[in-house]
Amino acid sequence: MKIWSKMLFLGDSLTSGARDPYDMSWPFYMTHLAITDDYVLIPEVEALPGRTSSQLLRMALPLIEKTAAPEVFILIGTNDAKDGVDLPVGLYMKNMAVLVNACKAFGKREYVLTLPEPAGFGSSNYSARTTERVKAYNQALRDSALTTRLIELRDIATWDGIHLSYDGAQEVAKRTWAAIKKERSFS
């Protein structure tokens, strides 16, 4: 029997695969990478387009507690940066801290992904200020001691300046799978 594991993925449209041409998302592309390593990954994806970090926080805590997954991946914040939401950096970081601390409290390895920086404004409610807010969230994540498992999503290809293209989703999957393999044996 092959080695297998569940992994929990939390997020918004970037994790749910909005606009993916094959109705997939980066967590499922990561399962393909796992297969090439003779490993079976069973993804639990709780991601909803339009979700903010505050909304994720409200629903994710019971999932983190109950999941059999030893790893939890968190990619959230693009909607926090939207015009009209404009969540302060300090509040965003507190939301992230609660999610990360819940992972630690329940014995899960947390992986936090930085946000791809918007390359254009093809989606509504995004502006140049949105890009600055995303950069501020990312810098706060980099500067904090929140996690030692920070996965950088710089230079990720998108369809519309926000949502991951097929190549972008593949790259997120590669970076994430590489981060797991640095920390954990799959034999």
C-alpha positions as CSV (number, residue, x, y, z in Angstrom):
1,M,0.0,0.0,0.0
2,K,1.2,3.5,-0.8
3,I,1.9,6.0,1.9
4,W,-0.9,8.6,2.2
5,S,-2.0,11.5,4.2
6,K,-4.7,14.1,4.4
7,M,-3.8,17.8,4.2
8,L,-6.1,20.7,5.0
9,F,-6.2,23.8,2.7
10,L,-7.9,27.0,3.9
11,G,-8.5,30.1,1.8
12,D,-10.4,32.0,-0.8
13,S,-10.7,32.0,-4.6
14,L,-7.0,31.5,-5.0
15,T,-7.3,28.1,-3.2
16,S,-10.7,27.2,-4.5
17,G,-9.4,27.5,-8.1
18,A,-11.6,30.3,-9.3
19,R,-11.1,30.7,-13.1
20,D,-9.0,27.5,-13.4
21,P,-9.6,26.2,-17.0
22,Y,-9.8,22.6,-15.7
23,D,-11.9,23.2,-12.6
24,M,-9.0,22.4,-10.4
25,S,-6.9,24.3,-7.9
26,W,-3.4,24.3,-6.6
27,P,-4.1,21.8,-3.8
28,F,-5.2,19.3,-6.4
29,Y,-2.3,20.1,-8.6
30,M,-0.2,19.3,-5.6
31,T,-1.8,15.9,-5.3
32,H,-0.4,15.3,-8.8
33,L,3.1,16.1,-7.7
34,A,2.7,13.8,-4.7
35,I,1.7,10.9,-7.1
36,T,5.0,11.4,-8.9
37,D,6.7,10.8,-5.6
38,D,4.6,7.7,-5.1
39,Y,2.6,9.3,-2.3
40,V,-1.1,9.7,-2.0
41,L,-2.3,13.1,-0.8
42,I,-6.0,13.5,0.1
43,P,-6.8,17.2,0.1
44,E,-9.5,18.7,2.3
45,V,-10.2,22.1,0.7
46,E,-12.2,24.7,2.6
47,A,-12.0,27.7,0.3
48,L,-14.6,30.1,-0.9
49,P,-14.3,32.9,-3.4
50,G,-14.7,36.3,-1.8
51,R,-13.8,35.1,1.7
52,T,-11.8,37.4,4.0
53,S,-9.5,36.4,6.8
54,S,-12.1,37.3,9.3
55,Q,-14.7,35.0,7.6
56,L,-12.1,32.2,7.4
57,L,-11.3,32.6,11.1
58,R,-14.9,32.1,12.1
59,M,-15.4,28.8,10.2
60,A,-11.9,27.3,10.3
61,L,-11.2,26.8,14.0
62,P,-13.5,23.7,14.3
63,L,-12.0,22.3,11.1
64,I,-8.4,22.7,12.3
65,E,-9.4,20.9,15.6
66,K,-11.2,18.0,14.0
67,T,-9.1,17.3,10.9
68,A,-6.9,14.2,10.8
69,A,-4.6,16.2,8.5
70,P,-1.1,16.8,10.0
71,E,-0.6,19.9,7.8
72,V,-2.7,23.0,7.3
73,F,-2.1,25.5,4.5
74,I,-3.4,29.0,4.8
75,L,-3.7,31.4,1.8
76,I,-6.0,34.3,2.6
77,G,-6.0,38.1,2.4
78,T,-6.6,39.2,-1.1
79,N,-10.2,40.1,-0.3
80,D,-9.1,41.8,2.9
81,A,-7.1,44.2,0.7
82,K,-10.0,45.1,-1.6
83,D,-11.3,48.6,-1.9
84,G,-14.3,48.8,0.5
85,V,-12.9,46.2,2.9
86,D,-9.4,47.6,3.5
87,L,-8.7,45.5,6.6
88,P,-5.9,47.1,8.7
89,V,-2.6,45.2,8.7
90,G,-2.7,44.7,12.4
91,L,-6.1,43.1,12.3
92,Y,-5.1,40.9,9.4
93,M,-2.1,39.7,11.4
94,K,-4.2,39.0,14.4
95,N,-6.5,36.9,12.3
96,M,-3.6,35.0,10.9
97,A,-2.1,34.5,14.4
98,V,-5.3,32.9,15.7
99,L,-5.3,30.5,12.7
100,V,-1.6,29.6,13.1
101,N,-1.9,29.3,16.9
102,A,-4.9,27.0,16.5
103,C,-2.8,24.8,14.2
104,K,-0.1,24.7,16.8
105,A,-2.5,24.0,19.7
106,F,-3.9,21.0,17.8
107,G,-0.6,19.6,16.7
108,K,-0.8,20.6,13.1
109,R,2.1,21.9,11.0
110,E,1.0,25.2,9.6
111,Y,2.1,26.6,6.3
112,V,1.3,30.2,5.5
113,L,1.5,31.4,2.0
114,T,2.1,35.0,1.1
115,L,-0.3,36.6,-1.3
116,P,0.5,36.9,-5.0
117,E,0.9,40.7,-5.6
118,P,-1.8,41.9,-8.1
119,A,-0.3,42.5,-11.5
120,G,-3.3,44.2,-13.0
121,F,-6.8,45.2,-12.1
122,G,-9.1,42.9,-14.1
123,S,-11.4,42.2,-11.1
124,S,-13.8,44.6,-9.5
125,N,-12.9,46.4,-6.3
126,Y,-9.2,46.2,-6.9
127,S,-7.0,49.3,-7.4
128,A,-3.4,50.4,-7.0
129,R,-4.2,50.8,-3.3
130,T,-5.1,47.1,-3.2
131,T,-1.7,46.2,-4.4
132,E,-0.1,48.4,-1.7
133,R,-2.3,46.7,1.0
134,V,-1.3,43.2,-0.3
135,K,2.3,44.2,-0.2
136,A,1.8,45.5,3.4
137,Y,0.2,42.2,4.5
138,N,3.0,40.2,2.9
139,Q,5.7,42.3,4.5
140,A,4.0,41.9,7.9
141,L,4.0,38.1,7.4
142,R,7.7,38.2,6.5
143,D,8.6,40.4,9.4
144,S,6.7,38.4,12.0
145,A,7.7,35.4,14.0
146,L,4.2,33.9,13.3
147,T,5.5,30.9,11.4
148,T,8.8,29.3,10.3
149,R,6.8,27.8,7.4
150,L,6.2,30.8,5.2
151,I,5.9,30.0,1.5
152,E,6.6,33.0,-0.8
153,L,4.4,33.5,-3.8
154,R,6.3,36.2,-5.7
155,D,6.2,36.2,-9.5
156,I,3.1,34.0,-9.8
157,A,1.2,34.0,-13.1
158,T,-2.4,35.2,-13.0
159,W,-5.3,35.4,-15.5
160,D,-6.6,38.8,-14.5
161,G,-4.0,40.2,-12.2
162,I,-5.5,38.5,-9.2
163,H,-6.6,34.9,-9.8
164,L,-4.0,32.1,-10.5
165,S,-3.5,31.0,-14.1
166,Y,-2.9,27.4,-14.8
167,D,0.8,28.0,-14.7
168,G,0.5,30.0,-11.6
169,A,-1.5,27.3,-9.8
170,Q,1.2,24.7,-10.9
171,E,3.9,26.9,-9.5
172,V,2.1,27.4,-6.1
173,A,1.7,23.6,-6.0
174,K,5.4,23.1,-6.7
175,R,6.6,25.6,-4.1
176,T,4.3,24.1,-1.5
177,W,5.2,20.5,-2.2
178,A,8.9,21.4,-2.0
179,A,8.3,23.1,1.4
180,I,6.7,20.0,2.8
181,K,9.4,17.7,1.4
182,K,12.1,19.7,3.2
183,E,10.4,19.0,6.5
184,R,8.9,15.6,6.2
185,S,9.9,12.2,4.8
186,F,7.4,10.4,2.6
187,S,8.8,6.9,2.8
